[in-house]
């Protein structure tokens, strides 16, 4: 039986493996909603399109599958552009499908009208196209889904005119699993043979693992195996945390932002960068610090490889494929490097780590012991979503994760308000598995309304709210720049009462022991719990 295109789109997404859609219906996109229940897709109603986008992002990071959002013309799309920009920055597969006006050139003053909606969306995503026919809509959806599996994962936007959504589709989509193509192994893997030989011949080899190394599908043992084979020291970027076992004695953690990490990189006779852009937010300096010609860059993105120094080796592979083949090449070439002949020792590494931890604690006092207390009670498989807050900045450098891909943060775009809705998306994706959010008082204001979604869905979600009463990071920056702090303090509500008004639980622990108990209870609760903490927690606690 012929169906409207809006209905066909939901059925096609279900056929291609989409089980959850985040969004908000409106008169312009309501035809997309006609087929959601019929197709067997769960819809999560956000309170704002920004929340819907962050939920789709959190869902995608938790599952490796694309997060899908439905939004309306004009303001709906504008509201989700911030999450799209974040997903682009952090390589998150997100598919945004919006309605659009049928005609904008000759008619002005229409509801939700923009000068050029498609072009606006394209500024924050991989591509943005308008599907004026059913055939175009089906082709673009399949293109997006295939590219998510075969290229660098970045958000896509498809807009469909209202009249086209309402009209009966002249053709039906073709149900086929082939649309969900598997990424093929790249050719030229012999190059990794040469890298393996260079690693085995090096006295002070070093790996820097980025977010690409934490991709879904990576074998948990492959990186530890490669490290044992090479006796290499390691850094991870913030996004790569967890790929290196916390007990690896030559792990320098996620401390690339420490200024003297550059000097340590400079002493390595070979540095292998795997799945990292070496972006500003990874280094906080112009360059990593390694000597020219002593590095290998492995990345799926040719633009990243093009930025490498001409004397360095550049290899275009996805991190998972490269690490698997590198491990096999190391085994083929003979064995394991004798630690006794290595230029790295656990004492060298420990000295740096201890000093850097002390520096972090001195820069933002009182947060390190709270991170330690949380790490003691958070289950090992907890997926954590954090926000732009000093608490998260400290945790990123001092909290070793037991597994990869379990701490998510708005790294590059750096938007406030990410953590709460993203954690909701992650909790929807991982029903029954522990999920936690960490957010600052000011960031919580951005998306606090999404707490109602967590209550509505009955998600067991601890939300750690760090309230230092101000935009403390900005105040500190102003002071360093000799600017009198201005516009850094906003009046906060009683956050616990606010949470309770939404129907959530709330706790305000006054000691580290009370914090541990509150977190344990929150994971066992049948709904979200806001756990309110302030700097007074460690100012008065004996630890």
Secondary structure, DSSP 8 states (H G I E B T S, - for coil): ---BHHHHHHHHHHHTT--EEEE---TTTHHHHTTHHHHT-EEEE-SSHHHHHHHHHHHHHHHSS-EEEEE-TTHHHHHHHHHHHHHHHTT--EEEEEEE-S--SS--S-TT--S-HHHHHHTTSSEEEEE-SHHHHHHHHHHHHHHHHHS----EEEEEEHHHHHSB-SS-----GGGS------S-THHHHHHHHHHHH-SSEEEEE-GGGG-TT--HHHHHHHHHHHT-EEEE-GGGTTSS-TT-TTB--S-TTSTTHHHHHHH-SEEEEES----HHHHSSSS----TTSEEEE-S-HHHHHTS-TTSEEE---HHHHHHHHHHHHHHTT----GGG-S--HHHHHHHHHHHHHHHHHHTTTSHHHHHHHHHHS-TT-EEEE-SSHHHHHHHHH---SSTT-EEE--SS--TTHHHHHHHHHHHHTTTS-EEEEEEHHHHHHHGGGHHHHHHHT--EEEEEEE-SS-HHHHHHHHHTT----S-------HHHHHHHHT-EEE--SSHHHHHHHHHHHHHSSS-EEEEEETHHHHS---
